[in-house]
Amino acid sequence: MAKWLLTAVLLSSAIPWSQSRADYCLRSGAASLSGRLVQQTYPGPPDFESFQRGDEPRVIWILQLDPSVCIISSDASYPNAYGLREIQVVLGEDQYARTEPYARYRNLLGQQIIVTGSLLPGGARYEKRWVLAIDAIEKVRR
């Protein structure tokens, strides 16, 4: 009897947890996310390994999410992602933060923002597994 009761209590306590986790799941496509805008630097050409050995720095912008999210992929070739805390943000065709569209928003680095755009798999083209191609950025008003 005690074993059955313990199982029932554990199962009933897991239901709200799994439901709340599902609320943070997104599908690829249109999305609006909030977080802190930061930049990260990765080694680029020629070897994509080390700045100390002469590789070109590649600066990208990241939306640091709070809370983390899961993303359900609509393309079977890209796996679902769970517990994501960072998504690369891309303005226009250039994924690296060196063009005029990025300069317009540079004052938002370190700030809490809301970003609206298209959530898509990063694949080999981007530094991160998931990318948000930006339609609009706005600073969170406190």
C-alpha positions as CSV (number, residue, x, y, z in Angstrom):
1,M,0.0,0.0,0.0
2,A,2.8,2.5,1.0
3,K,4.6,1.7,-2.3
4,W,1.5,2.4,-4.3
5,L,0.8,5.7,-2.4
6,L,4.4,6.8,-3.0
7,T,4.1,6.1,-6.7
8,A,0.8,8.0,-6.9
9,V,2.3,11.0,-5.1
10,L,5.4,11.0,-7.4
11,L,3.3,10.8,-10.5
12,S,0.9,13.5,-9.5
13,S,3.7,15.9,-8.6
14,A,5.4,15.2,-12.0
15,I,2.3,16.3,-14.0
16,P,2.5,20.1,-13.1
17,W,6.2,20.0,-13.7
18,S,6.0,18.5,-17.1
19,Q,3.1,20.8,-18.1
20,S,5.1,23.9,-17.0
21,R,8.1,22.7,-19.0
22,A,5.9,22.3,-22.1
23,D,4.8,26.0,-21.8
24,Y,8.4,27.1,-22.6
25,C,8.7,25.1,-25.8
26,L,8.7,26.9,-29.1
27,R,8.4,25.8,-32.7
28,S,10.7,26.9,-35.4
29,G,9.2,29.9,-37.3
30,A,7.8,33.2,-36.0
31,A,8.8,33.9,-32.4
32,S,9.1,36.7,-29.9
33,L,11.7,36.3,-27.2
34,S,13.2,38.4,-24.4
35,G,16.6,38.4,-22.8
36,R,19.9,40.2,-22.5
37,L,21.7,41.1,-25.7
38,V,25.5,40.3,-25.5
39,Q,28.2,39.7,-28.0
40,Q,30.6,36.7,-28.2
41,T,33.8,36.3,-30.2
42,Y,34.8,33.1,-32.0
43,P,38.0,32.3,-34.0
44,G,37.5,32.6,-37.8
45,P,39.7,32.0,-40.8
46,P,42.2,30.7,-41.6
47,D,42.0,27.8,-39.1
48,F,38.9,28.5,-37.0
49,E,40.7,27.4,-33.8
50,S,42.7,30.1,-32.0
51,F,43.1,33.9,-31.8
52,Q,46.6,33.4,-30.4
53,R,47.6,31.5,-33.6
54,G,46.3,34.3,-35.8
55,D,42.7,33.4,-36.6
56,E,40.4,36.3,-37.4
57,P,38.0,37.2,-34.6
58,R,34.3,36.7,-35.6
59,V,31.9,38.6,-33.4
60,I,28.2,37.5,-33.1
61,W,25.3,38.7,-31.1
62,I,23.6,36.4,-28.6
63,L,20.2,36.7,-26.8
64,Q,20.7,35.3,-23.4
65,L,17.3,33.9,-22.4
66,D,15.8,33.7,-19.0
67,P,14.2,31.3,-18.5
68,S,15.6,28.6,-20.8
69,V,13.5,27.3,-23.7
70,C,13.0,24.2,-25.7
71,I,12.6,24.3,-29.5
72,I,10.7,21.7,-31.4
73,S,12.1,21.5,-34.9
74,S,9.8,21.3,-37.9
75,D,12.6,19.7,-39.9
76,A,13.6,16.2,-39.1
77,S,17.3,16.8,-40.1
78,Y,17.6,19.3,-37.1
79,P,17.1,17.8,-33.6
80,N,14.9,19.3,-31.0
81,A,16.8,21.4,-28.4
82,Y,16.1,21.5,-24.7
83,G,17.3,23.9,-22.0
84,L,18.6,26.5,-24.4
85,R,19.9,29.6,-22.7
86,E,21.4,31.3,-25.8
87,I,20.2,32.0,-29.3
88,Q,22.2,33.8,-32.0
89,V,20.5,36.9,-33.3
90,V,21.1,37.8,-37.0
91,L,20.3,41.2,-38.7
92,G,20.0,40.9,-42.4
93,E,22.3,38.7,-44.5
94,D,25.4,39.1,-42.3
95,Q,25.6,36.9,-39.3
96,Y,28.6,38.8,-37.9
97,A,28.2,42.0,-36.0
98,R,30.1,44.2,-38.4
99,T,27.5,45.8,-40.7
100,E,25.4,49.0,-40.5
101,P,22.2,47.2,-39.1
102,Y,24.3,46.0,-36.1
103,A,25.7,49.5,-35.5
104,R,22.2,50.9,-35.2
105,Y,21.5,48.6,-32.2
106,R,24.9,48.6,-30.6
107,N,23.6,50.7,-27.7
108,L,21.4,47.8,-26.7
109,L,24.3,45.5,-25.9
110,G,24.0,44.5,-22.2
111,Q,20.4,45.6,-22.1
112,Q,17.2,43.5,-21.6
113,I,15.4,43.5,-25.0
114,I,12.4,41.9,-26.8
115,V,13.2,40.4,-30.2
116,T,10.7,39.4,-32.8
117,G,11.7,37.4,-35.9
118,S,12.0,34.0,-37.4
119,L,13.5,31.1,-35.3
120,L,15.4,28.8,-37.5
121,P,18.1,26.1,-37.2
122,G,21.6,27.3,-37.3
123,G,23.3,24.4,-38.9
124,A,26.8,24.8,-40.2
125,R,26.2,28.3,-41.4
126,Y,26.0,29.9,-37.9
127,E,27.9,29.7,-34.7
128,K,24.9,28.5,-32.6
129,R,22.4,25.7,-33.2
130,W,19.4,28.0,-33.3
131,V,19.2,31.5,-34.8
132,L,16.6,34.3,-34.6
133,A,16.5,36.3,-37.8
134,I,15.4,39.7,-36.5
135,D,12.4,41.7,-37.7
136,A,12.2,44.0,-34.7
137,I,14.2,44.8,-31.5
138,E,13.0,46.9,-28.7
139,K,14.4,47.7,-25.3
140,V,12.4,46.4,-22.3
141,R,10.9,49.4,-20.4
142,R,11.1,49.1,-16.7
